[in-house]
Amino acid sequence: MASAVNPSLVEFQHLSFGYAQSAVLDDVSLRIPRGQVTALIGPMGAGKSTTLRLMGGQSRAWSGHMLFDGQDLGPMDQQQLYAVRRRMGMLFQYGALFADISVFENVAFPLREHTDLSEALIRDIVLMKLNAVGLRNARDLMPSEVSGGMAKRIGIARAIALDPELVMYDEPFSGLDPISLRVAARLIRQLNDSMGLTSIFVSHELTQTLEIADHVIILDQGKVAFQGTVAEVRASTDPLVFQYVNERPDGPVRFHYPAVPLHADFGLPGA
């Protein structure tokens, strides 16, 4: 079986995709190592969230292949795709909790939708997942009664409710204070290791990202600029990688939007 021999749980093979006539990813090949935490980083608009949508099957590639555990999602029908999605969990930006149901019911939602478990067993699973993120006693609160950091943790509990093999996190650190950010980062790492998950997260917060990641992918202008270990990305001399990892304001990603020379705009003699 593919799962026994393939070290990558997810692979893009020469994948291209876009919206309308505009390409977002162009001939992208990447891999998500099984059992590891992968950070997906890069400049704004590089195609990171789109990459997660393709992994989850919400979008289908224009060309190339998106493989999950050796299976190509492209030709799958709805029933086959739903079966694969049950092996995945997703944390959306800002938690994306259902506002009109309790914390308990938010976490119970995927269990009710995708299983025939008894109410007693659903209750036990929900409480275990909430306990894993430190919020068991918040079960009866409404989303409007929790902080942004708590909402992210509740979203994580919901993402792991079905014991998935792959968990995807879209901007798990955005909008968090330093304490909540560190808690969220530690949770991603701890849950990955304790549950035997494969995790991928999109982030612009580099300090925590490089602390918890095993594998790093940098996207730029719809292409893979780098993929490798944290040590390799820190040691890279590639101009874009160096600028991004070291948070330099200018480099291949320019500070100034392309323009005519300054003297031309002000009617001054040329330099």
DRENPA-3360 file (N, C-alpha, C; in nm, 2 decimals, always signed):
BEGIN
1 = MASAVNPS = +0.08/-0.12/+0.00/+0.00/+0.00/+0.00/+0.09/+0.12/+0.00 ~ +0.03/+0.23/-0.06/+0.11/+0.36/-0.07/+0.15/+0.41/+0.07 ~ +0.06/+0.40/+0.17/+0.08/+0.45/+0.30/+0.20/+0.38/+0.37 ~ +0.23/+0.26/+0.33/+0.34/+0.18/+0.39/+0.47/+0.22/+0.34 ~ +0.48/+0.27/+0.22/+0.61/+0.29/+0.15/+0.64/+0.44/+0.12 ~ +0.53/+0.52/+0.11/+0.55/+0.66/+0.06/+0.58/+0.75/+0.18 ~ +0.69/+0.81/+0.19/+0.72/+0.90/+0.31/+0.65/+1.03/+0.30 ~ +0.58/+1.06/+0.19/+0.50/+1.18/+0.18/+0.35/+1.15/+0.18;
9 = LVEFQHLS = +0.28/+1.22/+0.27/+0.13/+1.20/+0.28/+0.07/+1.27/+0.17 ~ +0.12/+1.39/+0.13/+0.06/+1.48/+0.03/+0.17/+1.51/-0.07 ~ +0.14/+1.51/-0.20/+0.23/+1.55/-0.30/+0.16/+1.63/-0.41 ~ +0.22/+1.74/-0.45/+0.18/+1.81/-0.58/+0.28/+1.76/-0.68 ~ +0.23/+1.72/-0.80/+0.31/+1.68/-0.91/+0.28/+1.77/-1.03 ~ +0.37/+1.87/-1.05/+0.36/+1.96/-1.17/+0.22/+2.02/-1.18 ~ +0.17/+2.07/-1.06/+0.03/+2.12/-1.05/+0.02/+2.26/-1.09 ~ -0.08/+2.29/-1.17/-0.11/+2.43/-1.20/-0.26/+2.46/-1.17;
17 = FGYAQSAV = -0.29/+2.58/-1.12/-0.42/+2.62/-1.09/-0.44/+2.77/-1.08 ~ -0.56/+2.81/-1.11/-0.59/+2.96/-1.09/-0.74/+2.98/-1.09 ~ -0.77/+3.11/-1.09/-0.91/+3.15/-1.09/-0.94/+3.23/-1.21 ~ -1.05/+3.19/-1.28/-1.09/+3.25/-1.41/-0.97/+3.22/-1.51 ~ -0.91/+3.33/-1.56/-0.80/+3.31/-1.65/-0.66/+3.34/-1.59 ~ -0.66/+3.36/-1.46/-0.54/+3.41/-1.38/-0.48/+3.29/-1.31 ~ -0.36/+3.25/-1.34/-0.29/+3.14/-1.28/-0.24/+3.19/-1.14 ~ -0.26/+3.10/-1.04/-0.21/+3.12/-0.91/-0.09/+3.04/-0.88;
25 = LDDVSLRI = -0.10/+2.91/-0.91/+0.01/+2.81/-0.90/+0.05/+2.77/-1.04 ~ +0.18/+2.76/-1.07/+0.23/+2.73/-1.20/+0.34/+2.62/-1.19 ~ +0.30/+2.50/-1.23/+0.39/+2.38/-1.24/+0.46/+2.36/-1.11 ~ +0.37/+2.35/-1.00/+0.43/+2.34/-0.87/+0.44/+2.19/-0.83 ~ +0.56/+2.15/-0.78/+0.58/+2.02/-0.73/+0.63/+2.03/-0.58 ~ +0.56/+1.97/-0.49/+0.60/+1.98/-0.35/+0.55/+1.85/-0.28 ~ +0.60/+1.84/-0.16/+0.56/+1.72/-0.08/+0.55/+1.76/+0.07 ~ +0.46/+1.69/+0.14/+0.43/+1.71/+0.28/+0.47/+1.58/+0.35;
33 = PRGQVTAL = +0.59/+1.58/+0.42/+0.64/+1.46/+0.48/+0.54/+1.40/+0.58 ~ +0.52/+1.27/+0.58/+0.43/+1.21/+0.68/+0.49/+1.22/+0.82 ~ +0.40/+1.26/+0.91/+0.43/+1.26/+1.05/+0.51/+1.39/+1.10 ~ +0.53/+1.48/+1.00/+0.60/+1.60/+1.04/+0.51/+1.72/+1.04 ~ +0.56/+1.83/+1.09/+0.50/+1.96/+1.08/+0.56/+2.04/+0.97 ~ +0.48/+2.08/+0.87/+0.53/+2.16/+0.76/+0.48/+2.30/+0.76 ~ +0.57/+2.40/+0.75/+0.53/+2.54/+0.74/+0.53/+2.58/+0.60 ~ +0.41/+2.64/+0.56/+0.40/+2.69/+0.42/+0.40/+2.85/+0.43;
41 = IGPMGAGK = +0.51/+2.91/+0.39/+0.53/+3.05/+0.40/+0.56/+3.12/+0.27 ~ +0.57/+3.25/+0.27/+0.60/+3.32/+0.15/+0.53/+3.46/+0.15 ~ +0.56/+3.54/+0.05/+0.49/+3.67/+0.04/+0.34/+3.66/+0.03 ~ +0.28/+3.77/+0.06/+0.13/+3.78/+0.03/+0.10/+3.75/-0.11 ~ -0.01/+3.68/-0.14/-0.05/+3.65/-0.27/+0.03/+3.54/-0.34 ~ +0.11/+3.47/-0.27/+0.20/+3.37/-0.33/+0.12/+3.24/-0.37 ~ +0.00/+3.22/-0.31/-0.08/+3.10/-0.34/-0.08/+3.00/-0.22 ~ -0.06/+3.05/-0.10/-0.05/+2.96/+0.01/-0.19/+2.90/+0.05;
49 = STTLRLMG = -0.29/+2.99/+0.07/-0.42/+2.94/+0.11/-0.48/+2.86/-0.01 ~ -0.45/+2.90/-0.13/-0.50/+2.82/-0.24/-0.44/+2.68/-0.24 ~ -0.32/+2.67/-0.20/-0.25/+2.54/-0.18/-0.33/+2.45/-0.08 ~ -0.38/+2.51/+0.03/-0.46/+2.43/+0.12/-0.59/+2.39/+0.06 ~ -0.65/+2.48/-0.01/-0.78/+2.45/-0.08/-0.76/+2.33/-0.17 ~ -0.65/+2.32/-0.24/-0.63/+2.21/-0.33/-0.60/+2.08/-0.26 ~ -0.53/+2.09/-0.14/-0.51/+1.97/-0.06/-0.64/+1.92/-0.01 ~ -0.73/+2.01/+0.03/-0.86/+1.96/+0.08/-0.96/+1.92/-0.02;
57 = GQSRAWSG = -0.93/+1.94/-0.15/-1.02/+1.91/-0.25/-1.13/+2.01/-0.28 ~ -1.12/+2.13/-0.22/-1.22/+2.23/-0.25/-1.20/+2.29/-0.38 ~ -1.08/+2.28/-0.44/-1.05/+2.32/-0.57/-0.98/+2.21/-0.64 ~ -1.00/+2.20/-0.77/-0.93/+2.09/-0.86/-0.83/+2.16/-0.95 ~ -0.72/+2.09/-0.96/-0.61/+2.14/-1.04/-0.65/+2.16/-1.19 ~ -0.59/+2.26/-1.25/-0.60/+2.27/-1.40/-0.53/+2.16/-1.47 ~ -0.41/+2.14/-1.42/-0.33/+2.03/-1.47/-0.23/+1.98/-1.36 ~ -0.17/+1.86/-1.38/-0.09/+1.80/-1.28/-0.18/+1.72/-1.18;
65 = HMLFDGQD = -0.11/+1.69/-1.07/-0.18/+1.59/-0.98/-0.16/+1.64/-0.83 ~ -0.27/+1.62/-0.75/-0.27/+1.64/-0.61/-0.29/+1.50/-0.55 ~ -0.19/+1.45/-0.49/-0.20/+1.31/-0.43/-0.21/+1.32/-0.28 ~ -0.31/+1.24/-0.23/-0.32/+1.22/-0.08/-0.30/+1.07/-0.06 ~ -0.19/+1.04/+0.01/-0.16/+0.90/+0.04/-0.16/+0.82/-0.09 ~ -0.10/+0.88/-0.19/-0.09/+0.81/-0.32/-0.21/+0.82/-0.41 ~ -0.32/+0.87/-0.36/-0.44/+0.88/-0.44/-0.46/+1.02/-0.50 ~ -0.49/+1.03/-0.63/-0.51/+1.15/-0.70/-0.65/+1.20/-0.68;
73 = LGPMDQQQ = -0.66/+1.32/-0.62/-0.79/+1.38/-0.59/-0.87/+1.42/-0.72 ~ -0.79/+1.45/-0.82/-0.85/+1.51/-0.94/-0.96/+1.44/-1.00 ~ -0.95/+1.31/-1.03/-1.06/+1.23/-1.09/-1.17/+1.18/-1.00 ~ -1.16/+1.21/-0.87/-1.25/+1.15/-0.77/-1.39/+1.21/-0.78 ~ -1.49/+1.12/-0.76/-1.63/+1.17/-0.76/-1.65/+1.23/-0.61 ~ -1.77/+1.28/-0.59/-1.80/+1.34/-0.46/-1.79/+1.24/-0.35 ~ -1.84/+1.12/-0.36/-1.84/+1.02/-0.26/-1.70/+0.99/-0.22 ~ -1.61/+0.97/-0.32/-1.47/+0.93/-0.30/-1.40/+1.05/-0.23;
81 = LYAVRRRM = -1.43/+1.17/-0.27/-1.36/+1.29/-0.22/-1.40/+1.31/-0.07 ~ -1.53/+1.29/-0.04/-1.58/+1.30/+0.10/-1.51/+1.19/+0.19 ~ -1.49/+1.07/+0.14/-1.42/+0.97/+0.21/-1.27/+1.01/+0.25 ~ -1.21/+1.08/+0.15/-1.07/+1.13/+0.17/-1.07/+1.24/+0.27 ~ -1.17/+1.33/+0.26/-1.18/+1.45/+0.35/-1.20/+1.41/+0.49 ~ -1.26/+1.29/+0.52/-1.28/+1.25/+0.66/-1.14/+1.21/+0.72 ~ -1.04/+1.20/+0.64/-0.91/+1.18/+0.69/-0.83/+1.31/+0.71 ~ -0.90/+1.42/+0.69/-0.83/+1.55/+0.71/-0.91/+1.64/+0.81;
89 = GMLFQYGA = -0.84/+1.73/+0.87/-0.90/+1.83/+0.95/-0.85/+1.97/+0.91 ~ -0.93/+2.07/+0.94/-0.89/+2.20/+0.89/-0.92/+2.31/+1.00 ~ -0.83/+2.39/+1.03/-0.85/+2.51/+1.11/-0.85/+2.63/+1.02 ~ -0.97/+2.70/+1.01/-0.98/+2.81/+0.93/-0.93/+2.94/+1.00 ~ -0.90/+3.04/+0.93/-0.86/+3.17/+0.99/-0.96/+3.21/+1.09 ~ -0.92/+3.26/+1.20/-1.00/+3.31/+1.31/-1.09/+3.21/+1.37 ~ -1.07/+3.08/+1.34/-1.15/+2.97/+1.40/-1.27/+2.93/+1.32 ~ -1.34/+3.03/+1.27/-1.46/+3.01/+1.18/-1.56/+2.92/+1.26;
97 = LFADISVF = -1.59/+2.96/+1.38/-1.69/+2.88/+1.46/-1.83/+2.92/+1.42 ~ -1.92/+2.83/+1.43/-2.06/+2.86/+1.41/-2.11/+2.94/+1.53 ~ -2.16/+3.06/+1.49/-2.19/+3.16/+1.60/-2.31/+3.13/+1.68 ~ -2.40/+3.05/+1.63/-2.53/+3.03/+1.70/-2.54/+2.89/+1.77 ~ -2.43/+2.82/+1.78/-2.43/+2.70/+1.86/-2.31/+2.71/+1.96 ~ -2.32/+2.63/+2.07/-2.22/+2.63/+2.18/-2.08/+2.58/+2.13 ~ -1.99/+2.60/+2.22/-1.85/+2.54/+2.20/-1.86/+2.39/+2.18 ~ -1.94/+2.33/+2.27/-1.96/+2.18/+2.26/-2.01/+2.14/+2.13;
105 = ENVAFPLR = -2.11/+2.21/+2.08/-2.18/+2.17/+1.96/-2.09/+2.20/+1.84 ~ -2.00/+2.30/+1.85/-1.91/+2.33/+1.74/-1.81/+2.21/+1.72 ~ -1.76/+2.16/+1.83/-1.67/+2.05/+1.82/-1.74/+1.92/+1.78 ~ -1.86/+1.91/+1.83/-1.94/+1.78/+1.80/-1.99/+1.78/+1.65 ~ -1.99/+1.90/+1.58/-2.05/+1.90/+1.45/-1.99/+1.80/+1.35 ~ -1.86/+1.79/+1.33/-1.81/+1.69/+1.24/-1.84/+1.54/+1.28 ~ -1.85/+1.52/+1.41/-1.89/+1.38/+1.46/-2.03/+1.35/+1.42 ~ -2.12/+1.45/+1.43/-2.26/+1.43/+1.40/-2.28/+1.42/+1.25;
113 = EHTDLSEA = -2.20/+1.49/+1.17/-2.21/+1.49/+1.02/-2.15/+1.36/+0.96 ~ -2.05/+1.31/+1.02/-1.97/+1.21/+0.95/-1.97/+1.07/+1.02 ~ -2.04/+1.06/+1.13/-2.04/+0.93/+1.20/-2.18/+0.90/+1.25 ~ -2.20/+0.78/+1.30/-2.32/+0.73/+1.36/-2.30/+0.70/+1.51 ~ -2.21/+0.77/+1.57/-2.17/+0.74/+1.71/-2.29/+0.78/+1.80 ~ -2.30/+0.72/+1.91/-2.40/+0.75/+2.01/-2.37/+0.88/+2.07 ~ -2.48/+0.94/+2.13/-2.46/+1.07/+2.20/-2.36/+1.06/+2.31 ~ -2.36/+0.95/+2.38/-2.27/+0.93/+2.50/-2.12/+0.93/+2.45;
121 = LIRDIVLM = -2.10/+0.86/+2.34/-1.96/+0.86/+2.29/-1.92/+0.99/+2.23 ~ -2.01/+1.06/+2.16/-1.98/+1.20/+2.11/-1.95/+1.29/+2.22 ~ -2.02/+1.28/+2.33/-1.99/+1.37/+2.45/-1.85/+1.34/+2.50 ~ -1.81/+1.21/+2.51/-1.68/+1.18/+2.56/-1.57/+1.23/+2.47 ~ -1.59/+1.21/+2.34/-1.49/+1.25/+2.24/-1.47/+1.41/+2.24 ~ -1.59/+1.48/+2.24/-1.58/+1.62/+2.25/-1.51/+1.67/+2.37 ~ -1.54/+1.62/+2.48/-1.47/+1.66/+2.61/-1.32/+1.63/+2.60 ~ -1.29/+1.51/+2.54/-1.14/+1.48/+2.53/-1.07/+1.58/+2.44;
129 = KLNAVGLR = -1.13/+1.61/+2.33/-1.07/+1.71/+2.24/-1.06/+1.85/+2.30 ~ -1.16/+1.89/+2.37/-1.16/+2.02/+2.44/-1.05/+2.02/+2.55 ~ -1.04/+1.90/+2.62/-0.94/+1.89/+2.72/-0.80/+1.90/+2.66 ~ -0.78/+1.85/+2.54/-0.65/+1.85/+2.48/-0.60/+1.99/+2.45 ~ -0.70/+2.08/+2.43/-0.66/+2.22/+2.40/-0.69/+2.31/+2.52 ~ -0.71/+2.25/+2.64/-0.72/+2.32/+2.76/-0.85/+2.40/+2.78 ~ -0.96/+2.35/+2.72/-1.09/+2.43/+2.72/-1.21/+2.34/+2.75 ~ -1.19/+2.23/+2.83/-1.30/+2.14/+2.86/-1.41/+2.21/+2.93;
137 = NARDLMPS = -1.37/+2.31/+3.02/-1.48/+2.37/+3.10/-1.54/+2.49/+3.02 ~ -1.50/+2.51/+2.90/-1.57/+2.61/+2.82/-1.68/+2.55/+2.73 ~ -1.71/+2.43/+2.75/-1.80/+2.36/+2.67/-1.94/+2.43/+2.64 ~ -1.99/+2.49/+2.75/-2.12/+2.55/+2.74/-2.12/+2.70/+2.70 ~ -2.01/+2.75/+2.67/-2.00/+2.89/+2.63/-2.04/+2.90/+2.48 ~ -2.09/+3.02/+2.44/-2.11/+3.05/+2.30/-1.99/+3.12/+2.24 ~ -1.97/+3.11/+2.11/-1.85/+3.17/+2.05/-1.83/+3.32/+2.08 ~ -1.94/+3.39/+2.10/-1.93/+3.53/+2.13/-1.87/+3.55/+2.27;
145 = EVSGGMAK = -1.87/+3.45/+2.35/-1.82/+3.46/+2.49/-1.67/+3.42/+2.51 ~ -1.61/+3.39/+2.40/-1.47/+3.34/+2.41/-1.38/+3.44/+2.34 ~ -1.25/+3.44/+2.38/-1.15/+3.53/+2.32/-1.11/+3.48/+2.19 ~ -1.03/+3.56/+2.11/-0.98/+3.51/+1.99/-0.89/+3.39/+2.00 ~ -0.80/+3.39/+2.10/-0.71/+3.28/+2.12/-0.79/+3.15/+2.16 ~ -0.89/+3.17/+2.24/-0.98/+3.05/+2.27/-1.05/+3.00/+2.15 ~ -1.10/+3.09/+2.06/-1.17/+3.05/+1.94/-1.08/+2.97/+1.85 ~ -0.95/+3.01/+1.85/-0.85/+2.93/+1.77/-0.84/+2.79/+1.82;
153 = RIGIARAI = -0.83/+2.78/+1.96/-0.81/+2.65/+2.02/-0.94/+2.56/+2.00 ~ -1.05/+2.62/+2.01/-1.18/+2.55/+1.99/-1.18/+2.50/+1.84 ~ -1.13/+2.58/+1.75/-1.12/+2.54/+1.61/-1.03/+2.43/+1.59 ~ -0.92/+2.42/+1.67/-0.83/+2.31/+1.66/-0.89/+2.18/+1.71 ~ -0.97/+2.20/+1.83/-1.04/+2.08/+1.88/-1.14/+2.02/+1.78 ~ -1.21/+2.11/+1.71/-1.30/+2.07/+1.60/-1.22/+2.00/+1.49 ~ -1.10/+2.05/+1.45/-1.03/+2.00/+1.34/-0.98/+1.86/+1.37 ~ -0.95/+1.83/+1.50/-0.90/+1.69/+1.53/-1.01/+1.60/+1.58;
161 = ALDPELVM = -1.14/+1.64/+1.58/-1.25/+1.56/+1.63/-1.26/+1.42/+1.57 ~ -1.23/+1.41/+1.44/-1.24/+1.28/+1.37/-1.11/+1.20/+1.37 ~ -1.01/+1.25/+1.45/-0.88/+1.18/+1.45/-0.82/+1.17/+1.31 ~ -0.80/+1.29/+1.25/-0.76/+1.29/+1.11/-0.61/+1.25/+1.10 ~ -0.57/+1.21/+0.98/-0.42/+1.19/+0.95/-0.35/+1.32/+0.92 ~ -0.42/+1.41/+0.85/-0.37/+1.54/+0.81/-0.45/+1.65/+0.87 ~ -0.38/+1.75/+0.93/-0.45/+1.87/+0.98/-0.39/+1.99/+0.91 ~ -0.47/+2.07/+0.85/-0.43/+2.19/+0.78/-0.47/+2.32/+0.86;
169 = YDEPFSGL = -0.38/+2.41/+0.88/-0.40/+2.53/+0.96/-0.38/+2.65/+0.87 ~ -0.48/+2.73/+0.85/-0.47/+2.85/+0.77/-0.45/+2.97/+0.86 ~ -0.33/+3.03/+0.87/-0.30/+3.14/+0.95/-0.34/+3.12/+1.10 ~ -0.29/+3.02/+1.17/-0.33/+2.99/+1.30/-0.29/+3.09/+1.40 ~ -0.19/+3.18/+1.37/-0.13/+3.27/+1.46/-0.19/+3.42/+1.44 ~ -0.26/+3.44/+1.34/-0.31/+3.58/+1.30/-0.40/+3.63/+1.41 ~ -0.38/+3.75/+1.45/-0.47/+3.82/+1.55/-0.45/+3.78/+1.69 ~ -0.34/+3.71/+1.72/-0.32/+3.66/+1.86/-0.22/+3.74/+1.93;
177 = DPISLRVA = -0.24/+3.76/+2.06/-0.14/+3.82/+2.15/-0.02/+3.72/+2.17 ~ +0.09/+3.77/+2.22/+0.21/+3.68/+2.23/+0.19/+3.55/+2.31 ~ +0.11/+3.56/+2.42/+0.08/+3.44/+2.50/+0.00/+3.34/+2.42 ~ -0.11/+3.39/+2.36/-0.20/+3.30/+2.28/-0.13/+3.24/+2.16 ~ -0.05/+3.32/+2.10/+0.03/+3.28/+1.98/+0.12/+3.16/+2.02 ~ +0.19/+3.18/+2.13/+0.28/+3.07/+2.18/+0.20/+2.94/+2.22 ~ +0.09/+2.96/+2.28/+0.00/+2.85/+2.31/-0.04/+2.77/+2.19 ~ -0.09/+2.85/+2.09/-0.13/+2.79/+1.96/-0.02/+2.71/+1.89;
185 = ARLIRQLN = +0.10/+2.77/+1.89/+0.21/+2.71/+1.83/+0.25/+2.58/+1.90 ~ +0.25/+2.58/+2.03/+0.29/+2.46/+2.11/+0.18/+2.35/+2.09 ~ +0.05/+2.39/+2.08/-0.05/+2.29/+2.06/-0.03/+2.22/+1.92 ~ +0.00/+2.30/+1.82/+0.02/+2.24/+1.69/+0.13/+2.13/+1.69 ~ +0.24/+2.17/+1.76/+0.35/+2.07/+1.77/+0.32/+1.95/+1.86 ~ +0.26/+1.98/+1.98/+0.23/+1.87/+2.07/+0.12/+1.77/+2.01 ~ +0.01/+1.83/+1.95/-0.09/+1.74/+1.89/-0.03/+1.66/+1.78 ~ +0.05/+1.72/+1.70/+0.11/+1.65/+1.59/+0.19/+1.52/+1.64;
193 = DSMGLTSI = +0.27/+1.54/+1.75/+0.35/+1.44/+1.80/+0.27/+1.33/+1.88 ~ +0.18/+1.38/+1.96/+0.11/+1.29/+2.05/+0.00/+1.21/+1.97 ~ -0.06/+1.27/+1.87/-0.16/+1.20/+1.79/-0.11/+1.13/+1.66 ~ +0.02/+1.15/+1.64/+0.08/+1.09/+1.51/+0.02/+1.15/+1.39 ~ +0.00/+1.28/+1.39/-0.05/+1.35/+1.28/+0.05/+1.39/+1.17 ~ +0.00/+1.44/+1.06/+0.08/+1.52/+0.97/+0.02/+1.65/+0.96 ~ +0.10/+1.76/+0.98/+0.04/+1.89/+0.99/+0.11/+1.99/+0.89 ~ +0.03/+2.08/+0.84/+0.08/+2.18/+0.75/+0.01/+2.31/+0.79;
201 = FVSHELTQ = +0.08/+2.42/+0.81/+0.02/+2.55/+0.84/+0.08/+2.66/+0.76 ~ -0.01/+2.76/+0.73/+0.03/+2.88/+0.66/+0.05/+2.98/+0.77 ~ +0.16/+3.06/+0.76/+0.19/+3.16/+0.86/+0.28/+3.27/+0.81 ~ +0.27/+3.39/+0.86/+0.36/+3.49/+0.84/+0.44/+3.53/+0.96 ~ +0.42/+3.45/+1.07/+0.49/+3.48/+1.20/+0.61/+3.38/+1.20 ~ +0.73/+3.44/+1.17/+0.84/+3.35/+1.15/+0.91/+3.29/+1.27 ~ +0.91/+3.36/+1.38/+0.98/+3.31/+1.50/+0.92/+3.18/+1.55 ~ +0.79/+3.18/+1.57/+0.72/+3.06/+1.62/+0.72/+2.95/+1.51;
209 = TLEIADHV = +0.70/+3.00/+1.39/+0.69/+2.91/+1.27/+0.82/+2.82/+1.26 ~ +0.94/+2.88/+1.27/+1.06/+2.81/+1.25/+1.10/+2.73/+1.38 ~ +1.03/+2.77/+1.49/+1.06/+2.69/+1.62/+0.99/+2.55/+1.61 ~ +0.87/+2.55/+1.56/+0.79/+2.43/+1.57/+0.79/+2.34/+1.44 ~ +0.84/+2.40/+1.33/+0.83/+2.32/+1.20/+0.95/+2.23/+1.18 ~ +0.92/+2.12/+1.11/+1.03/+2.02/+1.07/+1.07/+2.06/+0.93 ~ +0.97/+2.09/+0.85/+0.98/+2.10/+0.70/+0.93/+2.24/+0.66 ~ +0.99/+2.31/+0.57/+0.95/+2.44/+0.53/+0.94/+2.45/+0.38;
217 = IILDQGKV = +0.82/+2.51/+0.33/+0.80/+2.53/+0.19/+0.78/+2.68/+0.17 ~ +0.85/+2.74/+0.08/+0.83/+2.89/+0.05/+0.78/+2.90/-0.09 ~ +0.66/+2.96/-0.10/+0.60/+2.99/-0.23/+0.63/+3.14/-0.26 ~ +0.65/+3.16/-0.39/+0.66/+3.30/-0.44/+0.62/+3.30/-0.59 ~ +0.52/+3.39/-0.61/+0.47/+3.41/-0.75/+0.43/+3.28/-0.81 ~ +0.36/+3.20/-0.73/+0.30/+3.08/-0.79/+0.40/+2.96/-0.81 ~ +0.52/+2.97/-0.76/+0.62/+2.87/-0.77/+0.68/+2.84/-0.64 ~ +0.74/+2.72/-0.63/+0.81/+2.68/-0.51/+0.95/+2.74/-0.51;
225 = AFQGTVAE = +0.98/+2.84/-0.42/+1.11/+2.90/-0.41/+1.21/+2.82/-0.33 ~ +1.15/+2.74/-0.23/+1.24/+2.66/-0.15/+1.15/+2.55/-0.08 ~ +1.21/+2.43/-0.06/+1.15/+2.33/+0.03/+1.27/+2.25/+0.09 ~ +1.26/+2.23/+0.22/+1.36/+2.16/+0.29/+1.35/+2.18/+0.44 ~ +1.45/+2.15/+0.52/+1.44/+2.15/+0.66/+1.46/+2.30/+0.71 ~ +1.43/+2.32/+0.84/+1.45/+2.45/+0.90/+1.59/+2.49/+0.90 ~ +1.68/+2.40/+0.92/+1.83/+2.43/+0.92/+1.87/+2.47/+0.78 ~ +1.81/+2.40/+0.68/+1.84/+2.44/+0.54/+1.79/+2.57/+0.50;
233 = VRASTDPL = +1.67/+2.61/+0.54/+1.61/+2.74/+0.51/+1.69/+2.85/+0.58 ~ +1.74/+2.83/+0.70/+1.81/+2.93/+0.77/+1.95/+2.95/+0.70 ~ +2.01/+2.85/+0.64/+2.14/+2.85/+0.58/+2.13/+2.90/+0.44 ~ +2.01/+2.91/+0.38/+2.00/+2.94/+0.24/+2.06/+3.07/+0.20 ~ +2.13/+3.08/+0.09/+2.18/+3.20/+0.04/+2.10/+3.26/-0.08 ~ +1.99/+3.18/-0.12/+1.90/+3.23/-0.22/+1.85/+3.37/-0.18 ~ +1.85/+3.47/-0.27/+1.82/+3.61/-0.23/+1.68/+3.62/-0.17 ~ +1.58/+3.55/-0.23/+1.44/+3.56/-0.18/+1.43/+3.50/-0.05;
241 = VFQYVNER = +1.48/+3.38/-0.04/+1.47/+3.30/+0.09/+1.54/+3.38/+0.20 ~ +1.66/+3.43/+0.17/+1.73/+3.51/+0.27/+1.65/+3.63/+0.31 ~ +1.59/+3.71/+0.22/+1.51/+3.82/+0.25/+1.40/+3.79/+0.34 ~ +1.33/+3.68/+0.30/+1.20/+3.65/+0.37/+1.23/+3.60/+0.51 ~ +1.33/+3.50/+0.53/+1.36/+3.44/+0.66/+1.42/+3.55/+0.75 ~ +1.50/+3.64/+0.70/+1.56/+3.74/+0.78/+1.48/+3.87/+0.79 ~ +1.36/+3.87/+0.73/+1.26/+3.98/+0.74/+1.32/+4.11/+0.69 ~ +1.39/+4.11/+0.58/+1.45/+4.23/+0.52/+1.35/+4.31/+0.45;
249 = PDGPVRFH = +1.34/+4.44/+0.46/+1.24/+4.52/+0.39/+1.26/+4.53/+0.24 ~ +1.38/+4.51/+0.19/+1.40/+4.52/+0.05/+1.49/+4.41/+0.00 ~ +1.47/+4.37/-0.13/+1.54/+4.26/-0.19/+1.47/+4.22/-0.31 ~ +1.46/+4.09/-0.35/+1.38/+4.05/-0.46/+1.23/+4.10/-0.45 ~ +1.18/+4.10/-0.33/+1.05/+4.16/-0.31/+1.08/+4.31/-0.27 ~ +1.05/+4.39/-0.37/+1.09/+4.53/-0.36/+1.01/+4.62/-0.27 ~ +1.07/+4.71/-0.20/+1.00/+4.81/-0.12/+0.92/+4.91/-0.21 ~ +0.98/+4.95/-0.32/+0.92/+5.05/-0.41/+0.84/+4.97/-0.52;
257 = YPAVPLHA = +0.72/+5.01/-0.54/+0.64/+4.96/-0.65/+0.71/+5.01/-0.78 ~ +0.71/+4.92/-0.88/+0.79/+4.96/-1.01/+0.73/+5.10/-1.06 ~ +0.83/+5.19/-1.09/+0.79/+5.32/-1.14/+0.90/+5.38/-1.23 ~ +0.87/+5.48/-1.30/+0.97/+5.55/-1.37/+1.07/+5.62/-1.28 ~ +1.19/+5.65/-1.32/+1.29/+5.71/-1.23/+1.23/+5.83/-1.16 ~ +1.28/+5.86/-1.04/+1.23/+5.96/-0.96/+1.24/+6.10/-1.03 ~ +1.36/+6.12/-1.09/+1.38/+6.25/-1.16/+1.28/+6.28/-1.27 ~ +1.23/+6.17/-1.33/+1.14/+6.19/-1.44/+1.00/+6.24/-1.39;
265 = DFGLPGA = +0.96/+6.18/-1.28/+0.83/+6.22/-1.22/+0.83/+6.37/-1.17 ~ +0.95/+6.42/-1.14/+0.96/+6.56/-1.09/+1.02/+6.65/-1.19 ~ +1.03/+6.60/-1.32/+1.08/+6.69/-1.42/+1.22/+6.74/-1.40 ~ +1.31/+6.66/-1.33/+1.45/+6.70/-1.30/+1.54/+6.64/-1.41 ~ +1.66/+6.70/-1.42/+1.76/+6.64/-1.52/+1.79/+6.49/-1.48 ~ +1.82/+6.41/-1.57/+1.85/+6.27/-1.55/+1.98/+6.26/-1.46 ~ +1.98/+6.14/-1.39/+2.10/+6.12/-1.31/+2.22/+6.10/-1.39;
% end
